[in-house]
């Protein structure tokens, strides 16, 4: 992986995942990156949907059909 340094354990784990998928490592990582981009787009779309609808029953029906988003990561601040 050009320009990226990772430890041998992580490299071996990624290679094993690529091998299991029947892909070269670079193609596997490209696939994973695309899947993550899609997941992020779906999460963002779901959040926009929630903001637009605001109706609890509509949001509950959406969550039941498509799943609720992962909790947002927030940094705690000292007062």
C-alpha positions as semicolon CSV with decimal commas, in nm:
position;residue;x (nm);y (nm);z (nm)
1;X;0,000;0,000;0,000
2;X;0,179;0,303;-0,129
3;X;0,235;0,573;0,126
4;X;0,052;0,392;0,406
5;X;0,233;0,214;0,685
6;X;0,049;-0,041;0,895
7;X;0,167;-0,305;1,133
8;X;0,217;-0,661;1,013
9;X;-0,079;-0,796;1,211
10;X;-0,319;-0,551;1,046
11;X;-0,167;-0,611;0,703
12;X;-0,205;-0,987;0,749
13;X;-0,567;-0,948;0,863
14;X;-0,651;-0,729;0,564
15;X;-0,482;-0,972;0,326
16;X;-0,677;-1,263;0,478
17;X;-1,003;-1,073;0,428
18;X;-0,908;-0,994;0,068
19;X;-0,815;-1,357;0,005
20;X;-1,145;-1,476;0,152
21;X;-1,328;-1,235;-0,081
22;X;-1,124;-1,364;-0,375
23;X;-0,983;-1,020;-0,450
24;X;-0,639;-0,864;-0,463
25;X;-0,578;-0,646;-0,159
26;X;-0,604;-0,315;-0,345
27;X;-0,938;-0,414;-0,502
28;X;-1,068;-0,536;-0,165
29;X;-0,975;-0,209;0,006
30;X;-1,136;-0,009;-0,275
31;X;-1,453;-0,215;-0,229
32;X;-1,452;-0,159;0,147
33;X;-1,399;0,216;0,097
34;X;-1,694;0,231;-0,146
35;X;-1,915;0,039;0,096
36;X;-1,822;0,281;0,375
37;X;-1,900;0,580;0,149
38;X;-2,243;0,431;0,077
39;X;-2,306;0,366;0,447
40;X;-2,214;0,726;0,529
41;X;-2,442;0,858;0,255
42;X;-2,730;0,645;0,384
43;X;-2,668;0,762;0,742
44;X;-2,661;1,125;0,627
45;X;-2,976;1,078;0,421
46;X;-3,153;0,914;0,714
47;X;-3,054;1,203;0,941
48;X;-3,183;1,459;0,690
49;X;-3,505;1,259;0,661
50;X;-3,548;1,272;1,039
51;X;-3,488;1,645;1,046
52;X;-3,739;1,704;0,768
53;X;-4,015;1,479;0,895
54;X;-3,998;1,536;1,269
55;X;-4,305;1,313;1,310
56;X;-4,218;1,044;1,566
57;X;-4,442;0,782;1,405
58;X;-4,284;0,839;1,064
59;X;-3,934;0,814;1,211
60;X;-4,029;0,496;1,400
61;X;-4,164;0,340;1,080
62;X;-3,845;0,437;0,894
63;X;-3,625;0,291;1,169
64;X;-3,831;-0,028;1,171
65;X;-3,787;-0,066;0,796
66;X;-3,426;0,047;0,749
67;X;-3,266;0,049;1,093
68;X;-3,174;0,334;1,321
69;X;-2,841;0,515;1,272
70;X;-2,546;0,447;1,495
71;X;-2,520;0,686;1,789
72;X;-2,326;0,999;1,699
73;X;-1,979;1,029;1,844
74;X;-1,943;1,343;2,046
75;X;-1,645;1,474;2,235
76;X;-1,714;1,553;2,596
77;X;-1,620;1,900;2,706
78;X;-1,529;2,032;3,043
79;X;-1,757;2,307;3,168
